[in-house]
Amino acid sequence: MSELPVAPEQIIHVVDDDEALRDSMTWMLEGNGYRVLTYESAEAFLRVCRPDMAGCVVLDVRMPGMSGLEMFEELGRRRCTLPVVFITGHGDVPMAVSALKKGAVDFIEKPFSERDMLRLIEQCLMLERDSRDKRLQEADTARRLEHLTQREREVLDLIIVGKLNKQIADVLGISIKTVEVHRARVMEKMGANSLAELVQHVVTVEPGALLR
């Protein structure tokens, strides 16, 4: 089984047409140990946006050209999973609320405090780490499933729906001892230490497994 890839470094991507704000955000975030990249427009960020980016986006709602909301919708179309915090002026709050309903993490009104911004940044990074870990676990489970033999997969499917060894033996027309051997191999190949862990891993990748 191949090892999981090393987690990429999380970067704060600040997208705002206000140069002074970009500079102050860079100073504040780098001073608190974060890595920061800034962009003067939504178009500039989208030119370098990749699905494997880690971190989060701090995004101004209202910018010349493509607005922050339009960029947010484009990120969704590109299946970009970076958490987004919107920076808003007072009149932009209704638009930010609309973005929250579509999946943005939060919004913060200008002028904002360093403490409030850092709190939102850490919330976003925690969400992104959890989401990335989940995707890596699902990819690992999918790879492990592909390495099962046909018989091991048949045994696994019956284990998942709660069949006992004797019942599995009857269904497949094999001995209980053979079921025990296949069951042990399934647990080993799937990297599961318990039945509960095995079920949890499989149903995360295949939600319909319990209904078979």
C-alpha positions as CSV (number, residue, x, y, z in Angstrom):
1,M,0.0,0.0,0.0
2,S,1.4,3.4,-1.0
3,E,1.9,6.0,1.6
4,L,-0.4,9.1,1.8
5,P,1.1,12.3,0.3
6,V,2.7,14.8,2.7
7,A,0.2,17.5,3.6
8,P,0.8,20.7,1.6
9,E,1.6,24.0,3.5
10,Q,-1.5,26.1,4.2
11,I,-1.4,29.5,2.7
12,I,-3.7,32.5,3.3
13,H,-4.8,33.9,-0.1
14,V,-5.9,37.6,0.3
15,V,-7.9,38.8,-2.7
16,D,-8.6,42.6,-2.6
17,D,-8.2,45.5,-4.9
18,D,-7.2,47.8,-2.0
19,E,-3.4,47.8,-1.9
20,A,-3.2,49.2,1.6
21,L,-5.4,46.5,2.9
22,R,-3.4,43.8,1.2
23,D,-0.2,45.2,2.7
24,S,-1.7,45.4,6.2
25,M,-3.1,41.9,6.0
26,T,0.3,40.6,4.9
27,W,2.0,42.4,7.8
28,M,-0.5,41.1,10.3
29,L,-0.7,37.5,9.1
30,E,3.0,37.0,8.6
31,G,3.6,38.6,12.0
32,N,1.5,35.8,13.4
33,G,3.4,33.1,11.6
34,Y,1.2,32.5,8.6
35,R,2.3,32.4,4.9
36,V,0.4,34.9,2.8
37,L,-0.1,35.5,-0.9
38,T,-2.1,38.6,-2.1
39,Y,-3.9,39.3,-5.4
40,E,-5.3,42.6,-6.7
41,S,-8.3,41.0,-8.4
42,A,-10.4,37.9,-8.6
43,E,-9.0,37.3,-12.1
44,A,-5.5,37.3,-10.8
45,F,-6.3,34.6,-8.2
46,L,-8.2,32.4,-10.6
47,R,-5.2,32.4,-13.0
48,V,-3.2,30.5,-10.3
49,C,-6.0,28.6,-8.5
50,R,-5.5,24.8,-8.3
51,P,-7.6,22.1,-6.8
52,D,-4.7,20.9,-4.6
53,M,-4.2,24.3,-2.8
54,A,-4.3,24.2,1.0
55,G,-5.3,27.1,3.3
56,C,-8.1,29.6,2.8
57,V,-9.2,32.7,1.0
58,V,-9.9,36.1,2.4
59,L,-12.0,37.8,-0.3
60,D,-13.4,41.3,-0.7
61,V,-17.0,41.3,-1.8
62,R,-16.9,44.3,-4.0
63,M,-14.1,44.7,-6.5
64,P,-13.7,46.1,-10.1
65,G,-14.1,43.5,-12.8
66,M,-15.2,40.2,-11.3
67,S,-16.8,40.7,-7.9
68,G,-15.9,38.6,-4.8
69,L,-19.3,36.8,-5.1
70,E,-18.7,36.0,-8.7
71,M,-15.3,34.6,-7.9
72,F,-16.8,32.5,-5.1
73,E,-19.3,31.0,-7.5
74,E,-16.5,30.3,-9.9
75,L,-14.6,28.5,-7.2
76,G,-17.6,26.3,-6.7
77,R,-17.8,25.4,-10.4
78,R,-14.1,24.5,-10.2
79,R,-14.7,22.3,-7.2
80,C,-12.2,24.4,-5.2
81,T,-12.6,23.4,-1.5
82,L,-10.7,26.3,0.1
83,P,-12.8,27.9,2.9
84,V,-13.7,31.5,2.1
85,V,-14.1,34.5,4.5
86,F,-15.6,37.7,2.9
87,I,-14.5,41.2,3.7
88,T,-17.4,43.5,3.5
89,G,-18.4,47.2,3.7
90,H,-21.6,48.0,5.6
91,G,-23.7,48.0,2.5
92,D,-22.4,44.6,1.4
93,V,-23.7,42.6,4.3
94,P,-26.8,41.2,2.4
95,M,-24.5,39.9,-0.3
96,A,-22.2,38.3,2.3
97,V,-25.2,36.6,3.9
98,S,-26.2,35.2,0.5
99,A,-22.6,33.8,0.2
100,L,-22.9,32.2,3.6
101,K,-26.0,30.3,2.4
102,K,-23.9,29.0,-0.5
103,G,-21.1,27.7,1.7
104,A,-18.8,30.6,2.7
105,V,-17.4,30.2,6.2
106,D,-18.2,33.8,7.4
107,F,-17.8,37.5,6.7
108,I,-16.2,40.3,8.5
109,E,-17.1,44.0,8.2
110,K,-14.6,46.8,7.8
111,P,-13.0,48.1,9.9
112,F,-12.2,44.8,11.6
113,S,-9.9,44.0,14.5
114,E,-6.8,41.8,14.3
115,R,-8.2,39.5,16.9
116,D,-11.5,38.9,15.0
117,M,-9.7,38.3,11.7
118,L,-7.2,35.9,13.2
119,R,-10.0,34.0,14.8
120,L,-11.7,33.5,11.5
121,I,-8.5,32.6,9.8
122,E,-7.8,29.8,12.3
123,Q,-11.4,28.6,12.0
124,C,-10.9,28.3,8.2
125,L,-7.6,26.6,8.4
126,M,-9.0,24.0,10.9
127,L,-12.0,23.4,8.5
128,E,-9.6,23.0,5.6
129,R,-7.3,20.6,7.5
130,D,-10.3,18.4,8.5
131,S,-11.7,18.4,5.0
132,R,-8.4,17.5,3.5
133,D,-7.8,14.7,6.0
134,K,-11.3,13.3,5.2
135,R,-10.6,13.3,1.5
136,L,-7.2,11.6,2.0
137,Q,-8.8,8.9,4.2
138,E,-11.5,8.3,1.6
139,A,-8.9,8.0,-1.1
140,D,-6.9,5.6,1.0
141,T,-10.1,3.5,1.7
142,A,-10.9,3.4,-2.0
143,R,-7.4,2.2,-2.9
144,R,-7.6,-0.5,-0.2
145,L,-11.0,-1.7,-1.6
146,E,-9.5,-2.0,-5.1
147,H,-6.9,-4.5,-3.7
148,L,-9.4,-6.9,-2.3
149,T,-10.0,-10.1,-4.2
150,Q,-13.5,-10.8,-5.5
151,R,-14.1,-13.3,-2.7
152,E,-12.8,-10.9,-0.1
153,R,-15.1,-8.2,-1.4
154,E,-18.1,-10.6,-1.2
155,V,-17.2,-11.4,2.4
156,L,-16.7,-7.7,3.2
157,D,-20.2,-6.8,1.8
158,L,-21.8,-9.4,4.0
159,I,-19.8,-8.3,7.1
160,I,-21.0,-4.7,6.5
161,V,-24.7,-5.7,6.6
162,G,-24.1,-7.5,9.8
163,K,-23.9,-11.2,8.8
164,L,-22.2,-13.6,11.2
165,N,-19.5,-16.0,10.0
166,K,-21.9,-18.9,9.8
167,Q,-24.4,-16.9,7.8
168,I,-21.6,-15.7,5.4
169,A,-20.5,-19.3,5.0
170,D,-24.0,-20.4,4.1
171,V,-24.5,-17.5,1.6
172,L,-21.2,-18.1,-0.2
173,G,-21.2,-21.9,0.1
174,I,-17.8,-22.0,1.9
175,S,-16.7,-23.3,5.3
176,I,-16.7,-21.1,8.4
177,K,-12.9,-21.6,8.6
178,T,-12.5,-20.2,5.1
179,V,-14.7,-17.2,6.1
180,E,-12.5,-16.6,9.1
181,V,-9.4,-16.5,6.9
182,H,-11.0,-14.1,4.4
183,R,-12.3,-11.9,7.2
184,A,-8.9,-11.6,8.7
185,R,-7.4,-10.7,5.3
186,V,-10.1,-8.1,4.8
187,M,-9.4,-6.5,8.2
188,E,-5.7,-6.4,7.4
189,K,-6.0,-5.1,3.9
190,M,-8.5,-2.4,5.0
191,G,-6.2,-1.3,7.9
192,A,-9.1,-1.7,10.3
193,N,-8.6,-2.6,14.0
194,S,-12.3,-3.3,14.7
195,L,-15.6,-4.1,13.0
196,A,-16.9,-0.6,13.8
197,E,-13.8,1.0,12.2
198,L,-14.2,-1.2,9.1
199,V,-17.8,-0.3,8.7
200,Q,-17.1,3.4,9.2
201,H,-14.4,3.5,6.5
202,V,-16.4,1.6,3.9
203,V,-19.7,3.5,4.3
204,T,-17.8,6.8,4.1
205,V,-16.7,5.9,0.6
206,E,-19.8,3.8,-0.3
207,P,-22.8,5.3,1.6
208,G,-25.1,2.6,0.1
209,A,-23.1,-0.3,1.5
210,L,-25.4,-0.8,4.5
211,L,-28.4,-1.1,2.2
212,R,-27.1,-4.1,0.1
